[in-house]
């Protein structure tokens, strides 16, 4: 089991940057696939980015490609989301998630909410225009 705590959210102007962190408890963080999701008011929680256990394989939703970077430091049990060129439409609560699930459809499934077993409490990101 893993406990996740996000931090780093805040208020930023359009075009600005933020770095989110997700601190994980437990000694097996390096075994988990990790993901970032976000939920805007009145909308469903959506996939943002995912990273495999080693950090070699990453995936992004189209709207953040080229602006956001997901990374991890397994020695520090921490997941990151570097967000640049932020837009008002990036405003949401951002959640990190963890899973040990694998499977033949791994590269597709890791973009789905149901694939993840553990979730943090979320951190608010607000981008003003």
C-alpha positions in Angstrom: 0.0 0.0 0.0 1.1 3.6 -0.7 0.0 6.9 0.8 0.2 9.9 -1.5 0.4 13.6 -0.7 0.4 16.3 -3.3 1.9 19.8 -2.9 3.0 22.8 -5.0 -0.3 24.1 -6.2 -1.3 27.7 -6.2 -2.4 30.8 -8.1 -0.3 31.8 -11.2 -0.9 34.1 -14.1 -1.3 32.7 -17.6 2.1 31.9 -19.2 3.6 31.1 -15.8 4.9 27.9 -14.3 4.4 25.6 -11.4 5.9 22.4 -10.2 3.7 19.9 -8.4 5.2 17.2 -6.1 3.6 14.0 -4.9 5.3 12.5 -1.9 4.8 8.7 -1.4 5.1 6.6 1.7 6.3 3.1 1.6 9.5 1.3 0.5 8.2 0.1 -2.9 7.5 3.4 -4.6 9.8 2.5 -7.4 7.5 -0.5 -8.3 4.5 1.7 -9.1 3.3 3.2 -12.3 2.4 6.8 -11.4 -0.1 9.2 -12.9 -1.3 12.8 -12.7 -5.0 13.6 -13.2 -7.0 16.8 -12.9 -10.6 17.8 -12.2 -12.0 21.1 -13.1 -15.3 22.4 -11.5 -18.3 20.6 -13.0 -16.1 18.2 -15.1 -15.0 14.7 -14.7 -11.5 13.8 -13.5 -9.2 13.5 -16.6 -5.8 12.1 -17.4 -2.9 14.4 -17.6 0.3 12.3 -17.6 1.7 9.0 -16.6 5.2 7.5 -16.0 6.4 3.9 -15.6 8.3 2.6 -12.7 11.8 3.5 -14.1 10.8 6.9 -15.5 11.8 5.9 -19.0 8.3 5.7 -20.4 5.9 8.6 -20.2 2.5 9.5 -21.6 0.6 12.8 -21.9 -2.8 14.0 -22.8 -2.6 16.1 -26.0 -3.5 19.4 -24.4 -0.4 19.4 -22.2 2.2 18.0 -24.6 5.2 20.2 -24.9 4.2 22.2 -21.8 4.1 19.7 -19.0 6.8 17.2 -17.9 6.2 14.3 -15.6 9.2 12.8 -13.8 10.1 10.8 -10.7 12.9 10.5 -8.2 12.7 6.9 -6.8 15.4 7.6 -4.2 13.2 10.4 -2.8 9.9 8.6 -3.3 8.6 11.6 -5.1 6.7 12.2 -8.3 6.7 15.6 -10.1 4.8 17.5 -12.7 6.5 20.5 -14.2 3.9 22.8 -15.7 5.0 25.6 -18.1 3.1 28.0 -20.3 0.1 27.6 -18.1 -3.4 28.5 -19.5 -6.6 29.3 -17.7 -8.0 26.0 -18.9 -5.4 24.2 -16.8 -7.2 25.4 -13.7 -8.2 22.3 -11.7 -7.5 20.2 -8.7 -4.5 18.0 -9.6 -4.3 14.5 -8.2 -1.5 12.0 -8.2 -2.2 8.3 -8.4 -0.4 5.0 -8.1 -0.9 1.5 -9.3 0.9 -1.9 -9.5 -1.4 -3.0 -12.3 0.1 -4.2 -15.6 -1.3 -6.1 -18.6 -1.3 -6.4 -22.3 -3.0 -3.0 -22.7 -0.7 -1.2 -20.2 0.2 1.7 -22.4 -3.5 2.5 -23.0 -4.8 1.5 -19.6 -2.5 3.8 -17.6 -4.4 6.7 -19.1 -7.6 5.5 -17.3 -8.8 6.4 -13.8 -9.8 2.8 -13.1 -6.3 1.6 -13.6 -5.1 3.3 -10.4 -5.6 2.0 -6.9 -4.2 4.8 -4.8 -5.0 8.5 -4.9 -3.8 11.6 -3.1 -6.0 14.3 -1.8 -5.3 16.8 -4.6 -3.8 20.2 -4.9 -5.5 23.3 -6.4 -4.0 25.0 -9.4 -5.6 28.2 -10.5 -4.4 30.1 -13.6 -5.6 33.6 -14.1 -5.9 35.3 -17.4 
